Amino acid sequence: MILGDTLVRLDQACDFIPILGWHVNQIHILHKCITLPLLNYLNPDIVRNNHYLYYIQSKSIVRCVMIGIAVPALLSWFTTDYVATDVIRSKRLA
């Protein structure tokens, strides 16, 4: 139980670290779509008795996707702004 609580707290902290949170939530989507349904089919007690797996199962897939979208969105905005300022600088020099 202590390990499960620790993993849940680490996961909650990772949601606020941009690149790490993106990777962790991509893995959660994989678990939610493949691993957890398989475990529920084989033995539903495994998920119910494991605090971390139960946490992943109850975590919203929308939340996982939105955290995954945030990093590429920020990177695209950064590159767009960087290119725009670079174009403005080159026009001033010309």
Beta strands, then each sheet from edge to edge (+ up, - down):
end
